[in-house]
Amino acid sequence: MTSRDRMTAVLEHRCPDRVPYDLGGTHVSGIHQIAYRNLCGYLGLNDSPAPFADDLQQVVIPSDALLDRLRVDTRGLFPLTSHNWNVKGENKGDAYEFVDEWGFLQRFPKDGYWWSLVKSPLDSPVVDTGQIANHSWPKADLPERIAGLREKAETFRAQGKIVMLKGICAGLFEMGQRLRGMENFLCDVLTDPDSAKLVLDKFTELKLQFWEMGLDELGDVVDIVVEADDYGTQESQLISPDTFRQLMKPRLKEIFDLIKRKLAEKKPGGERGWIFFHSCGNVRPILPDFIEIGVDILNPVHVNAAGMEPTRLKNDFGSELTFWGGGVETQNVLPRGTPEDVREDVKRNLEVLMPGGGYVFNTVHNIQAEVPPENIMAMWETLDEYGTY
């Protein structure tokens, strides 16, 4: 089977020849540039620095040589955003800093591994409608954001790969926290819902503008559209399910409805598109809501978070969601376990998640800098051995 055939089978909840593998198809299923160079060196491949899919996370676009060596089935398209565009740090002595197109102050310690947001532009305890309206908002539908992506997509399709397209920014809830500061926005949601709604409406508007423009140009050559927002913690949720349903769900539905409509309009006859949605942590209570508003693919399958046990997820939602990730635990097992620990974890997760299709293999989250190449290859070799239908 080609990668497209394999991926299509899985997304339609049919069994392919083997479990598909994703590495670097999205900014949340990739590999840190340090781990990437170490892995390339370990495999005897060119270990030169790769371009960034996400400069702030230091997540790279792997080389064709590595993707082919590991038989990766996905290919990602990464539009120009604040995470990979004009990231030019100013030397501040012990760190580099820059202000991105949203007005967020980003900082990279010289002994660090990634950029972190250290100053939000509207971080006063109280914000008024004028401050929100007059904030310097970026232009979401600039054509240059997607310049050259059509040619890349056509090349990937000719190679028999599935094509994924990232959005303009993080999710509505996460962007609200970045704009106002986490503490302020969490308070806004409960004590000043009118200002919270204005913020969420603005990010919704910008996302709609981006997807309208992006899918008008690329909808016929893109298979999977990538959106994300983080609602879960390791134990529960950052906001209650009721608050999610009141504030986030209707706005997400508006975005997803546009995406689905554009894909339906643009895709050639016999093809369809899918929505990939990333949300870390325990999101089990709102999975029925995700399904209701059009999510096709759940990432990352946070297997060590409460409520996210793979067996129960597969039994309860496996006929409606494709699970993408959860192949190996990335907080402890992959970075600090032995290769045998990694093999056992991969085998255990495959046994639960792969039956009947509806599963794409990936780690729980991006492979971080400290992960040894021996563990990455133990993961891949176990998938190769036990991931056959």
Backbone hydrogen bonds in HBPLUS format (Angstrom, degrees):
<---DONOR---> <-ACCEPTOR-->    atom                        ^
c    i                          cat <-CA-CA->   ^        H-A-AA   ^      H-
h    n   atom  resd res      DA  || num        DHA   H-A  angle D-A-AA Bond
n    s   type  num  typ     dist DA aas  dist angle  dist       angle   num
A0006-ARG N   A0002-THR O   2.87 MM   4  6.11 164.3  1.90 154.9 159.6     1
A0007-MET N   A0003-SER O   2.80 MM   4  5.94 167.9  1.81 154.1 157.4     2
A0004-ARG N   A0160-GLY O   2.83 MM 156  5.50 134.7  2.03 146.9 147.8     3
A0008-THR N   A0004-ARG O   2.84 MM   4  5.88 161.4  1.87 147.0 153.1     4
A0009-ALA N   A0005-ASP O   2.97 MM   4  6.11 159.7  2.01 146.7 152.0     5
A0010-VAL N   A0006-ARG O   3.14 MM   4  6.40 163.9  2.17 148.2 152.1     6
A0011-LEU N   A0007-MET O   2.89 MM   4  6.10 164.8  1.92 156.5 160.7     7
A0012-GLU N   A0008-THR O   2.97 MM   4  6.10 133.3  2.19 142.4 154.2     8
A0012-GLU N   A0009-ALA O   3.20 MM   3  5.16 133.2  2.43  94.3 107.0     9
A0014-ARG N   A0009-ALA O   2.72 MM   5  4.88 159.2  1.76 147.8 148.7    10
A0013-HIS N   A0010-VAL O   2.93 MM   3  4.89 156.5  1.99 106.7 110.5    11
A0358-GLY N   A0010-VAL O   3.11 MM 348  4.70 130.4  2.37 110.8 122.7    12
A0389-TYR N   A0017-ASP O   3.06 MM 372  5.56 162.8  2.09 128.8 134.2    13
A0019-VAL N   A0387-GLY O   2.77 MM 368  5.29 154.6  1.83 155.2 163.8    14
A0361-PHE N   A0020-PRO O   2.88 MM 341  6.06 159.8  1.92 160.1 156.5    15
A0073-ASP N   A0021-TYR O   2.87 MM  52  5.62 162.6  1.90 159.5 165.3    16
A0022-ASP N   A0361-PHE O   3.05 MM 339  6.24 165.9  2.07 174.4 173.0    17
A0024-GLY N   A0029-SER O   2.90 MM   5  5.58 177.8  1.90 130.9 131.6    18
A0367-ILE N   A0030-GLY O   2.94 MM 337  6.29 165.9  1.96 144.6 143.0    19
A0060-VAL N   A0031-ILE O   3.16 MM  29  6.28 160.2  2.20 168.3 162.3    20
A0032-HIS N   A0367-ILE O   2.78 MM 335  5.99 165.4  1.80 171.0 172.1    21
A0036-TYR N   A0032-HIS O   2.85 MM   4  6.05 155.4  1.91 157.6 165.9    22
A0033-GLN N   A0058-GLN O   2.84 MM  25  5.85 144.2  1.97 167.5 177.6    23
A0037-ARG N   A0033-GLN O   3.05 MM   4  6.17 162.6  2.08 141.2 144.5    24
A0038-ASN N   A0034-ILE O   3.01 MM   4  6.24 161.0  2.05 151.1 156.8    25
A0039-LEU N   A0035-ALA O   2.89 MM   4  6.04 154.5  1.96 145.2 152.1    26
A0040-CYS N   A0036-TYR O   2.91 MM   4  6.17 164.4  1.94 155.4 159.4    27
A0041-GLY N   A0037-ARG O   2.95 MM   4  6.12 163.1  1.98 147.7 152.5    28
A0042-TYR N   A0038-ASN O   2.97 MM   4  6.12 154.2  2.04 143.7 151.0    29
A0043-LEU N   A0039-LEU O   3.00 MM   4  6.24 146.9  2.11 148.0 156.5    30
A0045-LEU N   A0040-CYS O   2.80 MM   5  4.83 158.8  1.84 151.2 147.9    31
A0044-GLY N   A0041-GLY O   3.19 MM   3  5.05 155.3  2.25  98.1 105.6    32
A0061-ILE N   A0051-PRO O   2.80 MM  10  5.71 156.5  1.85 165.8 163.9    33
A0053-ALA N   A0059-VAL O   2.89 MM   6  5.78 147.5  2.00 135.3 146.0    34
A0054-ASP N   A0059-VAL O   3.07 MM   5  5.14 165.8  2.09 150.8 149.0    35
A0058-GLN N   A0054-ASP O   2.88 MM   4  5.83 115.7  2.30 136.1 154.3    36
A0059-VAL N   A0054-ASP O   2.98 MM   5  5.14 149.8  2.07 149.3 148.6    37
A0055-ASP N   A0083-HIS O   2.59 MM  28  5.45 134.4  1.79 154.7 165.7    38
A0115-TRP N   A0056-LEU O   2.90 MM  59  4.78 157.0  1.95 142.2 148.3    39
A0067-LEU N   A0063-SER O   3.01 MM   4  6.30 171.5  2.02 157.2 159.8    40
A0068-ASP N   A0064-ASP O   2.80 MM   4  5.88 159.3  1.84 151.1 156.4    41
A0069-ARG N   A0065-ALA O   2.96 MM   4  6.04 152.2  2.04 138.0 146.4    42
A0070-LEU N   A0066-LEU O   2.98 MM   4  6.19 150.8  2.06 152.1 158.5    43
A0072-VAL N   A0067-LEU O   2.98 MM   5  5.20 171.2  1.99 151.9 154.8    44
A0071-ARG N   A0068-ASP O   3.18 MM   3  4.85 158.8  2.23  97.5 103.8    45
A0162-ILE N   A0073-ASP O   3.40 MM  89  6.64 175.7  2.40 161.2 161.3    46
A0075-ARG N   A0162-ILE O   3.02 MM  87  6.19 133.5  2.24 160.4 173.8    47
A0164-MET N   A0075-ARG O   2.97 MM  89  6.25 151.7  2.05 159.1 166.0    48
A0077-LEU N   A0164-MET O   2.71 MM  87  5.92 138.4  1.88 150.6 164.2    49
A0166-LYS N   A0077-LEU O   3.18 MM  89  6.35 168.9  2.20 164.8 165.5    50
A0080-LEU N   A0145-ARG O   2.90 MM  65  4.48 156.7  1.95 123.7 130.5    51
A0084-ASN N   A0081-THR O   3.16 MM   3  5.67 167.5  2.18 115.9 119.6    52
A0085-TRP N   A0081-THR O   2.95 MM   4  5.48 116.7  2.37 159.5 172.2    53
A0090-GLU N   A0097-GLU O   2.67 MM   7  5.14 165.2  1.69 141.9 145.3    54
A0097-GLU N   A0090-GLU O   3.01 MM   7  5.14 147.7  2.12 128.3 137.5    55
A0092-LYS N   A0095-ALA O   2.71 MM   3  5.27 161.5  1.74 171.0 170.3    56
A0110-LYS N   A0094-ASP O   2.96 MM  16  5.76 172.1  1.97 141.2 139.3    57
A0096-TYR N   A0108-PHE O   2.94 MM  12  5.12 156.7  2.00 132.0 138.0    58
A0108-PHE N   A0096-TYR O   2.80 MM  12  5.12 159.6  1.84 151.7 156.6    59
A0098-PHE N   A0106-GLN O   3.08 MM   8  5.46 149.7  2.18 142.5 149.2    60
A0106-GLN N   A0098-PHE O   2.81 MM   8  5.46 175.5  1.82 171.2 169.6    61
A0100-ASP N   A0104-PHE O   3.00 MM   4  5.49 160.0  2.04 150.3 149.8    62
A0103-GLY N   A0100-ASP O   2.93 MM   3  5.39 161.6  1.96 117.3 123.5    63
A0105-LEU N   A0119-LYS O   3.05 MM  14  5.00 171.6  2.05 153.3 153.8    64
A0118-VAL N   A0105-LEU O   2.85 MM  13  5.78 166.3  1.87 163.7 168.5    65
A0107-ARG N   A0116-SER O   2.82 MM   9  5.32 152.6  1.89 143.0 151.8    66
A0116-SER N   A0107-ARG O   2.87 MM   9  5.32 148.1  1.97 138.1 147.8    67
A0112-GLY N   A0109-PRO O   2.88 MM   3  4.81 159.7  1.93 113.8 113.9    68
A0122-LEU N   A0179-LEU O   3.05 MM  57  5.84 155.7  2.11 173.3 170.5    69
A0132-ILE N   A0128-ASP O   3.30 MM   4  6.69 157.8  2.36 150.9 156.9    70
A0133-ALA N   A0129-THR O   2.89 MM   4  6.10 168.6  1.90 154.3 157.7    71
A0134-ASN N   A0130-GLY O   2.84 MM   4  5.85 156.2  1.90 148.7 155.3    72
A0135-HIS N   A0132-ILE O   3.40 MM   3  5.40 158.9  2.44  99.9 105.9    73
A0137-TRP N   A0135-HIS O   2.98 MM   2  5.78 115.1  2.41 114.1  97.3    74
A0145-ARG N   A0142-LEU O   3.05 MM   3  5.73 159.4  2.09 120.1 126.1    75
A0146-ILE N   A0143-PRO O   3.12 MM   3  5.92 150.5  2.21 120.1 125.8    76
A0147-ALA N   A0144-GLU O   3.27 MM   3  4.78 166.3  2.29  96.4 100.6    77
A0149-LEU N   A0146-ILE O   3.09 MM   3  5.51 164.9  2.12 131.2 134.3    78
A0152-LYS N   A0148-GLY O   3.36 MM   4  6.65 158.1  2.41 143.1 149.0    79
A0153-ALA N   A0149-LEU O   2.87 MM   4  6.09 162.7  1.90 152.3 156.9    80
A0154-GLU N   A0150-ARG O   2.92 MM   4  6.19 162.0  1.95 155.2 159.6    81
A0155-THR N   A0151-GLU O   3.03 MM   4  6.26 152.4  2.11 144.6 151.9    82
A0156-PHE N   A0152-LYS O   2.92 MM   4  6.21 162.3  1.95 155.3 159.8    83
A0157-ARG N   A0153-ALA O   2.90 MM   4  6.13 162.9  1.93 154.4 158.9    84
A0158-ALA N   A0154-GLU O   3.00 MM   4  6.13 153.6  2.07 141.1 148.3    85
A0159-GLN N   A0155-THR O   3.06 MM   4  6.34 132.7  2.29 140.1 152.9    86
A0159-GLN N   A0156-PHE O   3.04 MM   3  5.03 130.4  2.29  94.6 108.5    87
A0161-LYS N   A0156-PHE O   3.05 MM   5  5.43 167.4  2.07 148.3 146.5    88
A0160-GLY N   A0157-ARG O   2.90 MM   3  5.02 157.2  1.95 105.9 112.6    89
A0223-ASP N   A0163-VAL O   2.95 MM  60  5.27 150.5  2.04 132.0 141.6    90
A0224-ILE N   A0163-VAL O   3.02 MM  61  6.34 155.5  2.08 155.7 160.3    91
A0165-LEU N   A0224-ILE O   2.91 MM  59  6.39 151.9  1.99 160.9 170.1    92
A0226-VAL N   A0165-LEU O   2.89 MM  61  5.84 166.7  1.91 160.0 155.7    93
A0175-MET N   A0171-GLY O   2.77 MM   4  5.89 161.8  1.80 157.1 162.7    94
A0176-GLY N   A0172-LEU O   2.97 MM   4  6.15 149.7  2.06 143.5 151.8    95
A0177-GLN N   A0173-PHE O   3.19 MM   4  6.50 150.9  2.28 142.6 149.5    96
A0178-ARG N   A0174-GLU O   2.97 MM   4  6.31 148.8  2.07 144.8 154.1    97
A0179-LEU N   A0175-MET O   2.89 MM   4  6.07 154.7  1.96 149.7 155.8    98
A0180-ARG N   A0176-GLY O   3.03 MM   4  6.11 163.3  2.06 148.0 152.2    99
A0181-GLY N   A0177-GLN O   2.67 MM   4  4.86 134.5  1.87 134.2 144.0   100
A0185-PHE N   A0181-GLY O   2.98 MM   4  6.15 169.6  1.99 164.5 167.5   101
A0186-LEU N   A0182-MET O   3.01 MM   4  6.13 162.7  2.04 154.4 159.2   102
A0187-CYS N   A0183-GLU O   3.12 MM   4  6.32 147.9  2.22 142.0 150.6   103
A0188-ASP N   A0184-ASN O   2.77 MM   4  6.08 153.7  1.84 148.5 157.1   104
A0189-VAL N   A0185-PHE O   2.98 MM   4  6.19 160.0  2.02 152.2 155.0   105
A0190-LEU N   A0187-CYS O   3.03 MM   3  5.37 130.7  2.29 104.6 117.2   106
A0191-THR N   A0187-CYS O   2.70 MM   4  5.77 169.6  1.71 168.4 172.2   107
A0192-ASP N   A0188-ASP O   2.81 MM   4  4.43 147.5  1.91 119.2 127.6   108
A0195-SER N   A0192-ASP O   3.15 MM   3  5.80 123.2  2.49 117.1 128.0   109
A0196-ALA N   A0192-ASP O   3.20 MM   4  6.49 163.6  2.23 152.1 157.1   110
A0197-LYS N   A0193-PRO O   2.83 MM   4  5.93 153.0  1.90 144.4 151.0   111
A0198-LEU N   A0194-ASP O   3.09 MM   4  6.39 150.6  2.18 141.6 149.2   112
A0199-VAL N   A0195-SER O   3.05 MM   4  6.35 160.6  2.08 152.4 156.5   113
A0200-LEU N   A0196-ALA O   2.92 MM   4  6.17 169.1  1.94 153.6 156.7   114
A0201-ASP N   A0197-LYS O   2.75 MM   4  5.85 154.9  1.81 147.9 155.4   115
A0202-LYS N   A0198-LEU O   3.02 MM   4  6.22 150.0  2.11 143.1 150.4   116
A0203-PHE N   A0199-VAL O   3.11 MM   4  6.48 163.8  2.14 156.2 159.4   117
A0204-THR N   A0200-LEU O   2.90 MM   4  6.07 153.2  1.98 145.9 154.2   118
A0205-GLU N   A0201-ASP O   2.88 MM   4  6.08 158.2  1.93 145.6 151.2   119
A0206-LEU N   A0202-LYS O   3.03 MM   4  6.32 158.8  2.07 149.6 154.6   120
A0207-LYS N   A0203-PHE O   2.94 MM   4  6.14 158.6  1.99 147.9 153.8   121
A0208-LEU N   A0204-THR O   2.91 MM   4  6.13 161.4  1.95 154.2 159.3   122
A0209-GLN N   A0205-GLU O   2.99 MM   4  6.25 154.4  2.06 145.8 152.9   123
A0210-PHE N   A0206-LEU O   2.98 MM   4  6.24 159.7  2.02 148.4 153.6   124
A0211-TRP N   A0207-LYS O   2.93 MM   4  6.17 174.5  1.93 160.2 160.7   125
A0212-GLU N   A0208-LEU O   2.93 MM   4  5.94 154.6  2.00 145.7 153.0   126
A0213-MET N   A0209-GLN O   3.13 MM   4  6.28 168.3  2.15 147.7 150.5   127
A0214-GLY N   A0210-PHE O   2.71 MM   4  5.84 174.7  1.71 162.7 164.5   128
A0215-LEU N   A0211-TRP O   2.92 MM   4  5.59 163.9  1.94 137.8 143.1   129
A0216-ASP N   A0212-GLU O   3.14 MM   4  6.01 140.5  2.31 132.8 142.8   130
A0217-GLU N   A0213-MET O   3.37 MM   4  6.61 147.3  2.48 142.8 149.8   131
A0218-LEU N   A0214-GLY O   2.83 MM   4  5.90 149.7  1.92 142.2 152.3   132
A0219-GLY N   A0215-LEU O   2.81 MM   4  4.20 144.1  1.94 117.2 120.1   133
A0221-VAL N   A0218-LEU O   2.93 MM   3  5.50 150.2  2.02 119.5 128.4   134
A0222-VAL N   A0218-LEU O   3.07 MM   4  6.05 117.7  2.48 155.5 171.2   135
A0274-TRP N   A0223-ASP O   2.92 MM  51  6.40 148.8  2.02 152.2 162.4   136
A0225-VAL N   A0274-TRP O   2.93 MM  49  6.33 164.0  1.96 167.6 168.9   137
A0276-PHE N   A0225-VAL O   2.86 MM  51  5.94 176.0  1.86 165.2 166.6   138
A0227-GLU N   A0276-PHE O   2.92 MM  49  6.16 169.5  1.93 166.4 169.1   139
A0278-HIS N   A0227-GLU O   3.03 MM  51  6.49 151.6  2.11 136.5 144.4   140
A0229-ASP N   A0278-HIS O   2.89 MM  49  6.21 161.3  1.93 175.0 175.9   141
A0238-LEU N   A0231-TYR O   2.75 MM   7  5.45 164.9  1.77 147.5 151.7   142
A0233-THR N   A0236-SER O   3.01 MM   3  5.25 170.6  2.02 124.4 125.5   143
A0282-ASN N   A0233-THR O   2.89 MM  49  5.78 156.8  1.94 153.3 154.9   144
A0306-ALA N   A0234-GLN O   2.89 MM  72  6.21 162.1  1.92 165.0 161.4   145
A0243-THR N   A0240-SER O   3.07 MM   3  5.18 116.0  2.50  99.8 114.7   146
A0244-PHE N   A0240-SER O   2.95 MM   4  6.28 160.3  1.99 156.3 162.4   147
A0245-ARG N   A0241-PRO O   2.93 MM   4  6.15 156.5  1.98 146.9 152.9   148
A0246-GLN N   A0242-ASP O   2.97 MM   4  6.22 143.6  2.11 143.5 153.4   149
A0247-LEU N   A0243-THR O   2.93 MM   4  5.99 171.8  1.94 158.7 160.0   150
A0248-MET N   A0244-PHE O   2.89 MM   4  5.01 131.5  2.13 124.7 139.7   151
A0249-LYS N   A0244-PHE O   2.89 MM   5  6.04 166.2  1.91 159.3 160.5   152
A0252-LEU N   A0248-MET O   2.86 MM   4  6.05 162.7  1.89 164.7 170.7   153
A0253-LYS N   A0249-LYS O   2.88 MM   4  6.05 159.3  1.92 155.0 161.0   154
A0254-GLU N   A0250-PRO O   3.15 MM   4  6.34 148.9  2.25 135.2 142.4   155
A0255-ILE N   A0251-ARG O   3.15 MM   4  6.47 157.7  2.20 146.8 151.9   156
A0256-PHE N   A0252-LEU O   2.80 MM   4  6.06 171.1  1.81 161.7 164.0   157
A0257-ASP N   A0253-LYS O   2.78 MM   4  5.82 156.5  1.83 148.8 155.4   158
A0258-LEU N   A0254-GLU O   3.21 MM   4  6.38 156.7  2.26 140.9 146.2   159
A0259-ILE N   A0255-ILE O   3.03 MM   4  6.36 163.9  2.05 152.3 156.7   160
A0260-LYS N   A0256-PHE O   2.86 MM   4  6.05 171.2  1.87 156.6 158.5   161
A0261-ARG N   A0257-ASP O   2.93 MM   4  6.03 158.3  1.97 145.2 151.8   162
A0262-LYS N   A0258-LEU O   2.90 MM   4  6.08 165.0  1.92 156.6 160.2   163
A0263-LEU N   A0259-ILE O   2.94 MM   4  6.14 164.1  1.96 154.6 159.2   164
A0264-ALA N   A0260-LYS O   2.93 MM   4  6.07 160.2  1.97 147.5 153.2   165
A0265-GLU N   A0261-ARG O   2.96 MM   4  6.18 149.3  2.05 145.0 153.5   166
A0266-LYS N   A0262-LYS O   2.96 MM   4  6.09 152.8  2.04 149.5 156.4   167
A0267-LYS N   A0263-LEU O   2.88 MM   4  5.64 162.5  1.91 153.7 156.5   168
A0271-GLU N   A0268-PRO O   3.06 MM   3  5.71 158.5  2.11 142.4 143.8   169
A0296-ASP N   A0275-ILE O   3.07 MM  21  5.29 153.4  2.14 139.4 147.3   170
A0297-ILE N   A0275-ILE O   3.01 MM  22  6.20 146.4  2.13 160.5 158.0   171
A0277-PHE N   A0297-ILE O   2.90 MM  20  6.01 166.5  1.92 153.5 156.8   172
A0299-ASN N   A0277-PHE O   2.99 MM  22  6.01 155.7  2.05 152.0 148.4   173
A0279-SER N   A0299-ASN O   2.84 MM  20  6.38 150.1  1.93 151.0 156.8   174
A0286-ILE N   A0283-VAL O   3.04 MM   3  5.68 144.1  2.17 118.5 128.2   175
A0287-LEU N   A0284-ARG O   3.15 MM   3  5.23 170.1  2.16 111.6 114.6   176
A0289-ASP N   A0286-ILE O   3.08 MM   3  5.10 122.4  2.42  96.5 111.3   177
A0290-PHE N   A0286-ILE O   2.99 MM   4  6.40 153.0  2.07 150.3 158.0   178
A0291-ILE N   A0287-LEU O   3.00 MM   4  6.29 165.7  2.02 159.4 161.7   179
A0292-GLU N   A0288-PRO O   2.98 MM   4  6.14 156.0  2.04 141.1 148.0   180
A0293-ILE N   A0289-ASP O   3.10 MM   4  6.34 148.9  2.20 151.2 157.2   181
A0295-VAL N   A0290-PHE O   3.01 MM   5  5.38 165.5  2.03 148.7 143.9   182
A0294-GLY N   A0291-ILE O   3.19 MM   3  5.34 162.4  2.22 106.1 111.3   183
A0322-THR N   A0296-ASP O   2.94 MM  26  6.28 162.7  1.97 151.9 157.6   184
A0298-LEU N   A0322-THR O   2.90 MM  24  6.22 156.9  1.95 159.0 166.5   185
A0324-TRP N   A0298-LEU O   2.95 MM  26  5.96 157.0  2.00 169.5 163.4   186
A0303-VAL N   A0301-VAL O   2.84 MM   2  5.55 122.7  2.17 114.3  97.6   187
A0305-ALA N   A0302-HIS O   2.97 MM   3  5.66 160.4  2.01 130.6 130.9   188
A0308-MET N   A0305-ALA O   3.14 MM   3  5.60 160.9  2.17 136.2 137.0   189
A0313-LEU N   A0309-GLU O   3.04 MM   4  6.24 165.3  2.06 160.5 165.2   190
A0314-LYS N   A0310-PRO O   2.89 MM   4  5.98 167.8  1.91 153.5 156.6   191
A0315-ASN N   A0311-THR O   3.00 MM   4  6.16 163.2  2.03 147.7 152.8   192
A0316-ASP N   A0312-ARG O   2.89 MM   4  5.89 161.7  1.92 150.1 155.0   193
A0317-PHE N   A0313-LEU O   2.81 MM   4  5.60 158.3  1.86 150.4 155.8   194
A0318-GLY N   A0314-LYS O   2.95 MM   4  4.33 137.2  2.14 120.5 124.8   195
A0320-GLU N   A0317-PHE O   3.02 MM   3  5.55 153.2  2.10 115.7 123.8   196
A0321-LEU N   A0317-PHE O   2.92 MM   4  5.91 154.2  1.99 167.4 175.9   197
A0323-PHE N   A0358-GLY O   2.98 MM  35  6.19 156.8  2.03 147.8 140.2   198
A0360-VAL N   A0323-PHE O   2.91 MM  37  6.37 156.3  1.97 156.6 163.2   199
A0325-GLY N   A0360-VAL O   3.05 MM  35  6.42 149.8  2.14 173.3 167.4   200
A0327-GLY N   A0362-ASN O   2.80 MM  35  5.39 154.4  1.87 169.1 164.6   201
A0364-VAL N   A0328-VAL O   3.24 MM  36  6.19 149.6  2.34 168.6 159.7   202
A0334-LEU N   A0329-GLU O   3.02 MM   5  6.19 160.8  2.06 162.1 168.1   203
A0336-ARG N   A0332-ASN O   2.91 MM   4  5.41 149.7  2.00 141.5 150.9   204
A0337-GLY N   A0333-VAL O   2.79 MM   4  4.48 142.0  1.93 124.3 131.1   205
A0341-ASP N   A0338-THR O   2.97 MM   3  5.00 116.3  2.39  98.1 114.1   206
A0342-VAL N   A0338-THR O   3.01 MM   4  6.39 157.8  2.06 155.9 161.9   207
A0343-ARG N   A0339-PRO O   2.96 MM   4  6.24 159.8  2.00 146.3 151.5   208
A0344-GLU N   A0340-GLU O   3.01 MM   4  6.23 164.5  2.04 153.0 156.0   209
A0345-ASP N   A0341-ASP O   3.05 MM   4  6.26 157.3  2.10 148.4 154.6   210
A0346-VAL N   A0342-VAL O   2.94 MM   4  6.16 165.1  1.96 158.8 162.5   211
A0347-LYS N   A0343-ARG O   2.94 MM   4  6.13 167.9  1.95 153.3 156.9   212
A0348-ARG N   A0344-GLU O   3.02 MM   4  6.12 162.6  2.05 145.2 150.0   213
A0349-ASN N   A0345-ASP O   3.08 MM   4  6.28 160.2  2.12 149.8 154.5   214
A0350-LEU N   A0346-VAL O   2.89 MM   4  6.03 160.0  1.93 156.3 162.1   215
A0351-GLU N   A0347-LYS O   3.03 MM   4  6.16 161.2  2.07 150.9 155.5   216
A0353-LEU N   A0349-ASN O   2.95 MM   4  6.04 172.6  1.95 158.1 160.4   217
A0354-MET N   A0350-LEU O   3.06 MM   4  5.41 166.5  2.08 141.9 144.6   218
A0357-GLY N   A0354-MET O   3.19 MM   3  5.70 150.8  2.28 149.5 145.1   219
A0371-VAL N   A0368-GLN O   3.19 MM   3  5.88 168.6  2.20 123.2 126.8   220
A0375-ASN N   A0372-PRO O   3.03 MM   3  5.54 132.0  2.27 110.9 122.1   221
A0376-ILE N   A0372-PRO O   3.29 MM   4  6.74 153.8  2.36 147.3 154.8   222
A0377-MET N   A0373-PRO O   2.95 MM   4  6.18 163.0  1.98 155.2 158.9   223
A0378-ALA N   A0374-GLU O   2.93 MM   4  6.10 143.7  2.07 136.1 146.7   224
A0379-MET N   A0375-ASN O   2.96 MM   4  6.15 154.9  2.03 144.8 150.7   225
A0380-TRP N   A0376-ILE O   3.00 MM   4  6.31 164.2  2.02 148.1 151.9   226
A0381-GLU N   A0377-MET O   2.80 MM   4  5.85 166.6  1.82 149.8 154.0   227
A0382-THR N   A0378-ALA O   3.09 MM   4  6.11 150.8  2.18 139.6 146.8   228
A0383-LEU N   A0379-MET O   3.03 MM   4  6.32 158.2  2.08 150.4 156.7   229
A0384-ASP N   A0380-TRP O   2.84 MM   4  6.09 158.9  1.89 151.4 157.8   230
A0385-GLU N   A0381-GLU O   2.97 MM   4  6.14 143.8  2.10 138.2 147.4   231
A0386-TYR N   A0382-THR O   2.84 MM   4  5.90 167.0  1.86 155.7 159.0   232
A0387-GLY N   A0383-LEU O   2.76 MM   4  4.90 135.5  1.96 140.4 144.4   233
